[in-house]
Amino acid sequence: MNISVIIPVLNEARTVAVTLEALIRLSPHEIIVVDGGSTDRTAEICQQFGVKVMASAPSRARQMNSGAKAASGDILLFLHADTTLPNSAFDDIRLALGDSRYVGGRFDVELDGEHWMLKVIGAMINYRSHLSKVSTGDQAIFVRRFVFEQIGGYPDIPLMEDVAFDSNNTMATRANALAVMAKAPTAGAVKTRLVPPLTHEQAADLTRALLQDQLEHLTALGDVDLYVAFTPVDAASLVQSMVPARFQCFCQRGESLGERMKEVFAVAIEDWFSSAATCQRCR
């Protein structure tokens, strides 16, 4: 698992040397610095470290996209010029992405400085990210290369490109989810068009058999998260007893079909959020 580190820079002469010194000690697969037209010694300092230095039009999104295009690693890590990673950073990334469910992640931040409020601000940034499941560039976002290419990289906007990218990343990678909405097969509650000639009990048995057959076929799908959204709420034990282990079960919520479908989608999205990879802190 080769990790390419991409650093967008613009007049970073005061900080970039410290960042590169710390980064080189971690021995990444490659380091690519993309200069957006610095007028100070940024490019010269970077060249002294023997890393690849590219020129790009000024725009953090364009710079990061250019660096990603030139990178050869299968994991892309986007690092700000004033940010250093923990010593375990690359091991953390490889451990997180060793699980095929994860497409990327980010680090918690720890702000340098003596003022007590900096610790509070750092904690608030991390809490916000955990709560919203959206990362910002100062958290050292990393992503599988094929996913980055699939969603078209960073959007070419002047600000908040990291937040927009993370949102696109989330939506693209949740395409591999499938939910079956089902009514518990209890006598008297299934489709009445089956009765007559079937009794209520026979209709329930037939509905149960059809549902189980469908779920068994779906377990043959590959890298897809599977769900059963059932109704009514008091049928949880019945549904769980007949659903294959690979499925996650939850009760439908909402009055109309549209509301229930919206809630099913929200649960699937939230489940991915809760499994997003978060690594140790960067400074």
N, C-alpha and C positions, 0 to 999 in steps of 0.2 A: 504494500500500500504506500505509494509515493506521494508525498505532500509537497506541493508547490506553494510557496509563500509569495503573495503579491502585495506590494506596498506602494500606494499612490502618494506622491509627494508634490509639494509646491512651497518652495522657500522654507525648507525644514532643516537648515544648516545647524541650528542650535540643538536639535534633538536626535537627528537621524543616526549619528555615530553611535550613541548609547544603545539605540534600538538594534542596530546591525551587530554590534559586539555581542549583545546578549543572544541574539537570534542565531548567529553563526555557531555559538557554543552548543546549540541544540542539534546541529547537523541535519537541516532539512534537505529534501531532495534537490531543491533549487530555490533561489531567491531572485525575484524579479522586481526591480524598482522602476516605476513608471512616472517620469517627471512631466508635469503639466506646464512647463515653461518657467522654471525657477530663475530668478535674477540674482540669487546669492550663490554660495558654493555647494549647494545640495548635490548636484550631479557629480561634481568633482570628488566630494567626500565619499559618495557611494561607490564610485569607480575604484577608489583606493582600497576598498574592501573586496574587490574582485567579484562583485555580484553583477548580474546582468542589468544594465540600465537602458531603458527605452524612453523615447520622447513621444509625447501625445498632446493632443489639444487639451487645454485646461478644462477639467470637469471630472470630478472624482469618479462618476459612473463610467465615463469614457475611458479613463485611465485604467480602472479595474477590469473593464471588458477587454481592453487591449492586452493587458497583462495575462488575463485568462486565456486569450487566444494564443499567446506565445508560449504558455506553460505546457509542460509535458507530463505533469503528475496527474494521477487519477483522483486526487483530493486537492481542492483549492482552498487556501486559507488567506483571507484578506485582513491585513494588519495595518493599523494606523502608524504613522512615523513616530509617534510619541508613546507607543505602547510596547511593553515587554511582556513576554509570556512566562508562565511558571516552568520550572525545569522539566516537569512531567508532561508538558503540553502535547507533544506528539504521541506519547504513549497513551495519553487520555483520549486523543482523537481516534487512534487506531482501535482502542478498546471500545469506544462508543460506536464506531462505524463497522466494527466486526459483526454487529447485529444488523442484518439486512433490512430490518424495519426502519432504521434511521437513515435519513438522507443527508443530514448535516447537523449543525449545532452551533454553540457559542460558549464563551466563558463568562463567568461572573467577573465583575470589575472590582478593583481596590484602588482608590485614588491616593496618590502620593501627597504628602504635606502634613504639617503638624496640627493644623486647626481641626478641632473635634468635629466640626460640621462636615468635613470631607468624608469621614467615615459614615455619617448619617446619609449624605448624598449618595455615596456608593451603595449603601444598603438599599436605599430607595430605588436606585436604578435597577438593581438586581431583583427587588421585589416586583417592580413594574414589569420586568421582562418575564418573570415566572408567572405573573398573573395574566398578562396579555398574550404571552407566548410569541411576542415580537421582539426581535433583537435589533440592536443598533451597531454601527460600525466599530465603535470603541470597545465592543465586546469580542472582537476577533472572530467574525463569522467564518465558519468552514462548511464546505458542501461537496458532495460527490460531483465530479466533473460532468458526468452525463446528465445529471439533474440540472446543473447550471446551464448547460447548452439547451436542454429541453425547454426551459422556461424563458430562454432568450437573454440570459444574463441580467445585469442591472439596467433598469429603465433609465433612459437618457433625460433625466430631470435635474435641475440645479441643486435641489435640496431634498433631504429625506429619501434618497435613493435606496439606502439600506433598509428602511422600514417597508418601502414598496417592494423591494426584492424579497424580503422575508415573507410578506403577505402572498406574493406570487408563488413562492416556494411552497408554502403551506397548501394553497389551493391545488397546485399541480400534483403534489405528492399524495393528496387524499383521493385521487381518482381511483386508487386500488382499494375500494371498499364496496361491499354489497350488503344491503339490508333486505330481509324478507319481513313484510308486514303480515301478521297472521292473527286470526281469531282462534282462541283455544277450542279444540274439537270436543266440546261437551254436549251431551244429549240435550236437544231442545234449543241450542244456541247457534247451530250451524245453519247454512242456507236451507230455508224451508222448501225450496223447489225440489229438493231431493225426497220430500215426503208428501204424499205417497209416491211410489210404492214402497219405499224404505221406511222403517220405523225410525224414531228419533235416535235410538241407540245405534242402529245400522248406519244411519247417515253420519253420526259422529265417528264411528269406526272407519268409514270410507274416507272422511275428511282427514282423519289422523294418518291413515295409510298414504294418502296423496301428499300430505305435508312432509312426512318422514321421507318419502321417496325423493321429493324435490330437494330436501336438505342433504340427503346422502349424495345426490348427484353434484351439488354445489361444493361439497368438500373436496372434489377432484380439482377444483380451480387452484392455480398456483399462488403467486404472491398477492393474495387478496384478503383483507380483513372481513370476516363474516359476522353478521348480526341477525338476530331475530327480535323484532319489535312486536310484542304480543298485547292482546287485550282479551278479557278484562284483567284488572289488577290482581284479583283473588285467584287467578289461574297460574300464578308463577310456578308453583311446585309441579303442576301437571306439564307445563311447557318445558321446564328444565329437565324433566324426566325423559322426554322424548327427543330432545335436541342433541345432535352430535357435539362432542366436547370442544370442537374447534370454534363453535359459534358462541358469541356473547349475547346474553338475553337481557332485555329491559322492557319495561311496560310502556306502551304508547301513552302520550299525553296530548291533550287538546280536544276540542269539541268537534270541529270539522275535519274532513280528510286532509285538507290543505294544512291545517295547524299541526296535525299529527305527523305529516310528512316532513314539515319544517323541523319539528322536534327530533325526528329520527336523524335528519341530516346534522343537526346541532350536536347530538350525542356522538356521532361518528367523528366529527371534526374535533370535538373535545377529547376523545380518546387518543387521537394522534397527538394533540397538544401535550397530553399528560406523559407521553412517551418520548418527547423530543429530547435529544441529547444535550446535556449541560455539563460542561467540564469545569475544571478548577479555575481559580481567579487569575486574571491578567492585571497588570498595573499600568 
